[in-house]
């Protein structure tokens, strides 16, 4: 008999990776309020009674609570909706998991720190700056203080999901390049650690199968910046000789990206290292695999044949 996992909020880039990694070895029920895959069922986990009854009916061995609002500007403009989705719904998940006496997985973020340090390990004290970060940190704290058994994993700059589901930095840059833009304005004052969703899901699987409960930083290895990530992406695409980079401060985009963001979101996977459980790869390796696995067909349709050839060679 396969163990059963209920995955709530599985319609986004992270849910895609968890379905990919866990589906063969576990019986899954994946839900979201946006039913965009054939393997998804509808559930709005903000409705406590429906969330509870749906999980109880499936009777899982684990509850994975993945969903959250991650658009920082939306969160600043809609704080009540943000806390309902990112915080009180997590309290619902803790109650359900405790009642069923099963472990809970919660996804936290590097964004809960204020960025005054260059790096943060698992024991550094968070100081969230905006409503998104605060709502996620309050969810993390509630899990840590109230769940009987849990894994809390802090992710960094997420990359995953491909053209349809990636709403983050990588796909935004690729869309600019496909549109013909060869002059990229990239901030030079934001540091962090990327997180490939597939590697993340694999590392979560390793933890729960070894029953290593607790809080973990879980990001790709290697320190970097927004500028370096953009430069590496262009290099992977074989377009480094035709793209010009213009370094700008974050204030350059303040009309669009007005929510507070820490200058450094660099995490260190110290606890994973100490437990010999760190299977997260170096970010450049993960980025290359992400582009090749998720964007190859999309790029073939949207870039010239010589660029396509460059990508295939890599």
N, C-alpha and C positions, 0 to 999 in steps of 0.2 A: 504494500500500500504506500503510495506516494504521500508525503506530508502536504498539507494544504496551506496556501498563503492567500490572504485577502489583501489586495493592493488598492488602496483608496487614492484617488487623484492621479490615475495612471495615464492620462491622456496627453501628457506633454513629453518633452525630450527625455526626461529621466524615466518615466514609465515605459517608454519604448525600449530603453536599454534593459530595464528590469525584466520585461516580458521576454526579451531576447535571451537573457542569461539564465533565467529561472524556469522557463516554460518546459524544458525537456525533463527536468528532475523533480518538479513539483506540480501539484494540481493548483491552478491559479484561478481566482476570480478577480478580475480587474474592472474597476469602476471609475467613472468621471462624469462631471456634468456636461462635458463636451465629448459625445460619442463619435470619435473620428477614426476608429479601427473596428474591424469585425470582431475582435476579441474583447471589446469593451462593452460594459453594461452601464446604464444610466444610474448615477447616484450623486446627489448633492450632499457631501458629508457635513455641510453646515446644518442640515436637518438632523438633529440628534436622534430622534426616535426612529427615523428611517435608516440612518447609519447603523444604529444599534441592532435593529431587527434584521437588516440585511447581513451583517457580519455574523450574528448569532445563527441565522439560518444556514450559512455556509459552514459554520463550526470549524474555523481554521486553526492551524497550529501556530501561525504567526499573523500579526497584523502589521502591514507596512503602510504608513501614512505619508504619502509623497507630496500631495498637492499643496500649492500655496500661490498667492499672488506674488510675482517676482518683478513686476514692472515698478521700479522705484518711484517714478513720477505719478503713476496711478495711485500708489499707496499714499503718497503725500497729499494728493487731492481727495482721497476717499478713505480717511482713517477708520471710520466705523466699519466699513466693509472689509478693510484690511485686517482689523483685529478679530472680526467675526470669522474670517477665513483662515488666518494664519495663527491665531492664538486660541480662541475659545473652541474651535473645532479640534484642536490638538488635545484640549482638556477632555472633549468627548471621546477621542481615541484612547486616552489613558484609562478612562472609566471602563470602556468596552474591553480593552485588553486585560485589565485587572479582574473584571468580572469573569472573563473566560479563562483567567490564569494562563495567559499566553504572552510571549515577548512582543514588544512594540518596537518598530523601527521608525525613527523620526529624522528628518533631514534638516540640519541647521546650515549656517552659512558663515563664511569668513567675514561677511559684511557686518557682523555684530561687534567688531572691534573698531576703535576710533582712529587707527592708523598712525598713532604717535610712535609706535615701535616699528622697526624694520621687519621683524618676524614675530609670529605668535605661535607658541606651542599649546598643547591641550590644556594646560593649567593657567594660562594667562587669563586675567579678568576682563571680560567683555565690557564695552562701554558704547552701546549703539547710538548712532547719530540721528537717524530719521525714523519714520513710522515703519518702513519695511523692516529695518534692522531690529527695531525695538519689538515689533510683533513677533519676529522669528525668535529673538532671544527669550521673550516671555514664554513662548512655546517650549523652547529648549529647557528652560528652568523648570517648567511645570512637569515635564517628562522626568527630568533628573530627580525631582523632589517627591514625585508621587507614583511613578510606574514601578511595579514589582520587579519586572525584568525588562530591560530596554537596551537598544543600541541607538545612540545618537551620533550621527556622522556629519561633520562640518565640511561642506563642499566649498570650492573656490569659484573661479570664473568658469562657469559650466560651458562645455562644448559637447554637442550631441544632437541627435534627432534628424539631422539632414535638412534639406531645403524647406520642407513643409513645417517642421517643428522647432527648428533652431531660431529663436527670436533674439539671440545674443550676438556678441561681437563678431564671431567668425562669419556667420551668414550675412550680417550687415556689410562686412567688407567685401565678401564674394558678390553680393548684389550690386555694390558700387562698381566693381570691376566689370561685371557682365553688362551693366548699363553703359559701359564705355568710359567711365571715369578713370583717368590715369594720374590724377593728382589728388592724393589722399592727405587729409588733415587729421593727424593722430595726436592725442594728448601725450605729453612727455612727463606728466607728474602723477601717474597712477601705476603702482606696482602691485603684483599679485601672483597667484599660482593657479594656472588652468586646471580643470578637472574634466577628464574624458568620461562621459556617462557610462560607457561600457566597462572601463577599468573600475570605476566606482562600484558598479553593480557586482562585479566579480569579487571585489574586496569585501563588500557587505556579505556576500555568500560565504566567503571564507570565515568571517567572524561568527556568523550565526551557526554555522555547522560545527564550529569549535566551541560554541557557547561562551564566547568572550564578550560578555555584556559590558556596557559602559559607554563612555564618551570618547570619540576619536576624531581628530583632524584627519581628513581623507582627501588629499589633493595630489595632482601629479608632482613628481619630483623636479626640482630645479626652480630657481627664482627667475622672475622675468618682469616685464612691463607691458603695457598696452602697445607701445611702439614696437618693441621687439617681437611681440606676437604677430602684429600686422606685417612686419618685415619678413618673418619666417613663413607666414602664409603665402605671401607673394613669391617667395623663393620656391616653395613647394609647387606652386602653379607655373613656375618657369617664366615669370613675368618681371623679374627684378630689374631688367634692363630698360623697361618701358614705363615703370611706375615711379613717380616722384613723391617723396614723403615730405610733408611740411609739419614740423613739430610745433604744437600749440599748447598753451595752458588749458586747464579744464574750463576756465571762464569763457573760452572761445565758443563753447557749446551751451552756455548757461541758459539760453532761452529754451532749448530742447531738453537738456539734462540738468534740471534745476534742483533735484533732490540731493541732499548731502551725501557725499561718498568719501570714505576714508582714503587718504593718500597711499596707504599700504594695506593690502589684504593678504599679505604673504603668510601662509601657514606652514608649519613643520609637522610632519606625521610622527611625532616623538613617541607616542604610546604604541602606535603600530610597529615602529622600529623596535621598541623595547620588548614587545611580545613576539617579535619575528613574524609579523603578520602583514608587513607592508609590501603589497604586490603592485602598487601604483607605479607606472612607468614614467620615464622622463618626458616632460611635456612636449618636446619637439617630436619625439617618436610617436606619441599619442596623437598629436595634431596631424602628422602625415598620414597615419592610419585612418583617422577620422575623415580627412578629405578624400582619400582613395576609396574608402568603403561606402561613404554616404553621398558623395558629390560627383563621382565619376560620370554617371550617365547624364546628370544635370549639366555638368561642365561640357560634355561632348555636344550637347544640344545648343549650348550658348556661347562657346568660344571657338576661335578659329582652329583649323586643322593642325597648324604647327604648335599651338598651345596644348592641344589635346595630346599630341605626340610627346611633348615634354612631360606632361603629367603621367602618361603611361610608363615612360622610361623610369620615372622615380618609383 
